[in-house]
Amino acid sequence: MSGTGTVPGTVKERSELALNDEFLRKAVKFTTERLRNGKKNASEEHGNWDEWRERGRQIRLHTIAHLDYYLNLFADNARANGVHVHFADTSAEAVAIALEIAKRKEGKTVVKSKSMVTEELHLNHALEEIGVEAIETDLGEYIIQLAGETPSHIIIPAIHKNRYQIADLLSKEAGETLAPDTQILAGFVRKKLREKFLEADIGMTGCNFAIAETGSMVLFENEGNARMVTTVPKTQITLMGMERIIPSWTDLEVMATLLPRSATGQKLTVYMSGITGPRRQEDADGPEEMHIIIVDNGRSL
């Protein structure tokens, strides 16, 4: 299964192709307006929105000004929690670290939650080259992967697909004709991915925020797939852009107020998971081994 496909041609040619796609133009317009209106309503309902944005800005400015300190504090605390922490200066280094872990664990299947860093690194393709199946478990990302394409939107990756196109893709995967009904299509994907969660050797995630004071990483999501990715496989790999670091859980309160309202117009995402190390003896679930790869790849320039 590949998610590394690209539309052939130059940027200009691809742009003209997209501009002439009437469905795509309508879908982008509809979704953009919906997200914009959702953010507007959520921020107005919250009140003091500009004040909260300024608080978030100050947290970011402070963290960037002391980035080395907070990254090292995070790494020290994460290691104390039993996490293997790796620093990668370049994309090649980050990919090499992830592949080395997969090889050492003799991984055959990786289930992934949504991660823009892994897209940045073209990690799916690298995993496939060493014989590891990488499976996207976010619904939109899964659809795009089946199509052999890359996401067309950071929040809604399959924005350019309608339900009839999606039904065709999923019917091929199912080996039977699936009706273009959203509940039927989502039900098929849910059943299919449940099987993959159970057989996967490695779970792979991105990171919305990393808490320096405790060495914890935090994920925001709406589908529950990231929680499955981080609890079922025996090994977890998190790829984290170094800019994801914030000093404390108190700072997360500000960011957790801003992020969902700004992204989707929600007060809070359906799931927010805080993960502090691998499974402990008293835990009911979770990975036996956890790795966090902190990626620079030009961010510090």
JOCOR-V818557 format. One record per backbone hydrogen bond with DSSP energy under -1.0 kcal/mol. CO is the residue of the C=O (numbers start at 1). NH is the residue of the N-H. Records with the same first field share a line. If there is no record, write none. Layout:
# JOCOR-V818557
CO: NH + NH
This chain:
# JOCOR-V818557
10: 14
11: 15
12: 16
13: 17
14: 18
15: 19
16: 20
18: 21
20: 22
21: 25
22: 26
23: 27
24: 28
25: 29
26: 30
27: 31
28: 32
29: 33
30: 34
31: 35
32: 36
33: 37
34: 38
35: 39
36: 40
37: 41
38: 42
39: 43
40: 44
41: 45
42: 46
43: 47
48: 52
49: 53
50: 54
51: 55
52: 56
53: 57
54: 58
55: 59
56: 60
57: 61
58: 62
59: 63
60: 64
61: 65
62: 66
64: 67
66: 70
67: 71
68: 72
69: 73
70: 74
71: 75
72: 76
73: 77
74: 78
75: 79
76: 80
77: 81
78: 83
79: 82
84: 292
86: 294
88: 296
89: 297
90: 94
91: 95
92: 96
93: 97
94: 98
95: 99
96: 100
97: 101
98: 102
99: 103
100: 104
101: 105
102: 107
103: 106
108: 133
109: 201 + 202
110: 135
111: 204
112: 137
115: 119
116: 120
117: 121
118: 123
122: 126
123: 127
124: 128
125: 129
127: 130 + 132
128: 131
133: 110
135: 112
138: 142
139: 143
140: 144
141: 145
142: 146
143: 147
144: 149
145: 148
156: 159
157: 152
158: 161
162: 166
163: 167
164: 168
165: 169
166: 170
167: 171
168: 172
169: 173
170: 174
171: 175 + 176
179: 181
181: 185
182: 186
183: 187
184: 188
185: 189
186: 190
187: 191
188: 192
189: 193
190: 194
191: 195
192: 196
193: 197
194: 198
195: 199
196: 200
201: 235
202: 111
203: 237
204: 113
205: 239
209: 218
210: 246
211: 215 + 216
216: 211
217: 275
218: 208 + 209
219: 273
221: 271
224: 228
225: 229
226: 230
228: 232
231: 286
234: 288 + 289
235: 203
236: 291
237: 205
238: 293
240: 295
241: 244
242: 245
244: 210
246: 212
247: 213
248: 252
249: 253
251: 255
252: 256
254: 258
255: 259
258: 262
259: 263
260: 264 + 265 + 266
271: 221
273: 219
275: 217
280: 283
287: 279
289: 236
290: 84
291: 238
292: 86
293: 240
294: 88
295: 242
296: 299
